[in-house]
Amino acid sequence: MHMTGVVAVLPTPFRAGGDVDLPSLARLVDLVVAAGVRGVAVLGTAGEASRLSDSERLAVVDRVMAQVAGRVPVCVDTSADGVRTCLEFSRQVKASGAAAAIISPPRAPRLGVESIVNHYRTVAEAIDLPIVVQDAPSQCGVSMDAALLVRIAVDVPAARTIRLEDPPTSMRVARILAAAGGTRVTVFGGQGGLFLIEDLLAGAAGVFSAFAYPDVLVRVVSLFREGRVDEAVRTFHAAVPLMRFENQEGMGTAVRKEMLRLRGIFSDASTRAPGLMLDEHARVAIERLTIGWNRKSEVRS
């Protein structure tokens, strides 16, 4: 598997009563595919996977696979604290048709380098499925420097795609590519796309992002690849107010869902308890931002 460009990270929609809203999820899939993304990513933190039951996680994966219908690759976060749990879920998503498993290191205190490398090696040897190595210490508590990420890529050929969620991502992209030498690695930025321009300048292949307006990110990457860098920067900067508000720590998922509700994609913006619920001030701010953005979009079109 070799992906480039924008990979849309899908939040999991819920009905007001708390059940997973599969029809809204299907609409989201159609939205991001129509926007031109090169892949989709399911579950993980943005998808509130830790608040889903095992059966709900599989239901989400199956609905996404059915709705995507082969149009783009589907990557599924199968991270788990135990290798056997990770393996079991990875096998299940492979059977469902996933193109890759997104895997963070296990959450374990003072986890050594060899243990981390062995975790990825064990999974790769047990399943014939590409692995996206996710570096997200804020989520799993394990930091991986450039040397370790390259070591994984060298020792585990199935794990040569890297997703960075630990800033400064642009500097880390450059360090990883420099350290990789002759080993071909594919590095994606994250952070909701907030540093997309800087990451691309550093050599990133693209971005994993749950931004509610994926078409903007697709346009930025396209312009950048065409050499129209100044235009890419202007397009990106126009969307920064939306991205900045959406990426506030602790409330990003709730903001993103409200934006998707306002776009008519989600029926409800609920997060699962104990997820943050927006107050009226936040909802008004989001509505003003999205109205302003939609007006700009109408002028540009």
N, C-alpha and C positions, 0 to 999 in steps of 0.2 A: 504494500500500500504506500503510495506517495501522494499526499495531499498538499495543496498550496491554497493560498487565498483565505477566505473567511469561512470559518466553521461556526455555525450557529449553535450556541448552547441553549437548550430548551428548558425553561422553567416548567414546573408541573402545575397545571391549573387544578383548582378545587372548586366544587360547588359551595354555596353558602353553608350547607350542612356538613361539609367536611369531606365528602366523597371525591375521589379523583374524577375530573371532568374530561373524559376522553374525547367528546366532540370538540371541545375548545382546543385540546391538544392537536387534533387533526387539522383544525383551521390554522394553528400556529405552524405546523409542518408545511402546509401549502403556502403560507405567507413567506417563510424563509427560503423555500425552494424557488418560488417565483422571484424573490429578490436576487437570486443568482449565487447563493452560497455554494461552496464546494463540498460541504459536508455538514452533518448535524451531530451534536453530542448530547447524550441523554443521561439523566440522573446526576450524581454528584451533589455538591453543595447548592448550586443554583437550582437544581431540580428537587431540593429538599428530600434527597434520598434517605437520609437518616430518619425521617419521619414517616416513611412509607413501610408497609409490611412487605414481606417477601413476595406475596402474591400480587400486591399492587405494583411493585417494581417490575415484575415480569409482564403485567398487563400494560404498563406504560411502554416498555420495550416493544411488545408485540404490536401495539397500536401504531407506534411510530414506524416500525418496519412496514406494516401494511400500508400506511399512508404515503410513506416515501416511495414505495413500490420500485425500488432500484434506481431512482433518479439521482441520488447522491449517496456516498458512503455514510453509514451510521456508526458512530463510536459510542460505546457504552461504558460508563464509569463502574468498574467492578471492584473498586478498592475495598479492602477489609483488613482488620487488624491481624487476622490469622490467614496463613497461606492456604489452608484447606478451604476456608470460606470463600476466599478470592477465586480459587480454582473452580469451585462448584458453580459459582455465579458466572464466571467466565465461560465455562462449558455451556451453560444454559443460554447465554446471549449469543454465543457462536451458533448454536443450534437454531436460534431465532433469525440468524442472518447478519449479525453484526460484522462490520468490516474491521473493527479494532476494539481492544479493551483499553480504557484509560485507567491507569493504576498509580496511586500514590504509595509511598512507603507506609508500612504499618505504623500505627501510633504506638510507640514504645519508648520508654525513657532510655537515653544513652545508647540508642541503636547504632551499632558499629557499621563501618563501611562494608565489610564482608557480609554482614547480615542483610544489608540493603541490596547489594548486588545479587546475593543468593536468592533473595525473595523474587526478584525479576527473573532470574535464571530458572528457578523452579517452575514458575508459571509458564514461561516460554517453552520449556522442555515438555510440559504436560499437555499443552494445547497449541494447535497450529493456527495462531491468531496474532496479528501484529499488535504491539503494545505501544500506547502513548504514555511516556513517562511523565507524570504530573508532579511538578515541583511547586507545592503549595504549603509551605510550613505553617501558615496561619491556620490551616485546616487540619493538618496531621501532626504538627509539632516537630517535624523532621526537616532540617535544612540540607540541601544538596548543592555543593559548589560545582563549578565548571568541570573540575578534574573528576569528580565522582560521576557526573552525568555522562561525560565522555567515556569513563571506564565502563559504565553500564552498556553504552552503545557498542563498545569494542567487544566486550565479553558476551553480550546478548544481542545478536544481530536482529532479532525480532523487535528490539526496543530502541530503535534509532529515530523515533519521532519524540520530540520533547515539547511540553507545554509549560511555559513559565508563568507563575502567578506571584513570584516574589520579586519586588522591585529592588534596584532599578533594572527593569527588564531589558532595556536597550543595551546597557553595558554588559549584561550577562549573556545576551545573544552573541555579541561580538567576542566575548571571552570563550564561549563554548565553541563557536566556529573556528576560532584560532587554535584552540586546544585539540580540536578533532583531527587536524592534519589531513591524512588521506582517508579517514573514515567518514563516509557520507552520513551526515546527520541532518535532520529537518527540524528547525526550531520555530515554534510559534510563540508569539506574545500572548498575554492574557490581560488581566486587570481591566476587563470590560471593554478593552479597546482604547482606553484613555491615552495610551502612549503608542498608538499604531504607527504614526509617522516616524517617530524615533526608532521604533523596532524595525520598520522596513529599511530605514537608512542603515541600520546596523547589520542587515542581512537576513532578517526574519522571513520565513516563508509565508507568513500570514498571521492570523489572529483567531483565537477561540474567544468568542464573546456572546453574551446573552443580551446585548443591546436591543431595545425594542424596535429599532429602525435599522435592520441589517442591510438594507439597500444602500445606506450611506457608506457603511464600511466597504461594501462590495465596490462602490463607485470610487472610493479613495484608493483601494488597492489597484483597481483597473487603471486609473489615471497614473498612479505611481509606476506601474509596470510599462506603461506607454511612454514613460519619460516626461510626462507632464506634471512634474513634481510640484511646481508652484500652484497649479490648479488643484492638485490633490490636497495640498496644505490648506487652501482656502475652503475647499469642500469640508474638510475635517473640522476646521475651526468653527464653521457655521453650526456644527452639531454639538460642540463642546458643552454649552449650557445644559442640554438634555443629558449628555453622558455624565457630566459632573454631578448632577442631581441624582441620577440613577445609581451612581457608584458610591453613594455614602455608606460607610461601614455600618452594618447592623440593620439597614433599612432598604438595601438595594433590591432585594427580591420583591418586597412589597411595592416599591416604586415602579419597578419593571412591570409587575402584574397590573398595576393601575393604568400604566400607559397602554398596555395591550388591551385592557378593558375599554379604554377610551377609543381605541382603534377598531373596536368591534370584534376582536379576535377572542378574547376571554369573556365568558358570561359573568364571571365574578372575579374580584381581585384578592380573594382570601388567601392567606398563608396558613399553614398548620401550626397550632399551638406547640411550643411557646413562641412562634414567630411574631414579629412586630406587626401591629395593625396601625395603619395610617390614621392620623387625626384629620379634622376638617381643614386645618391650615395647610397641611401637606398636600391634601387632595386638590385644594384650590391652586396651590403653586404648580402642581403637575399639570392641571388643566390649562393654566395660563401659558406654561412653557410649550405644551403640545399644540395649543391653538396658534401660538406664534410661529412654531416650526412648520405647521401645516400651511400657514399663509406664505411663508418663505418658499415652501416647496411648490405652491401653486404659481408663484411669480417665476421661479426657475424653469418650470415646465412650460 
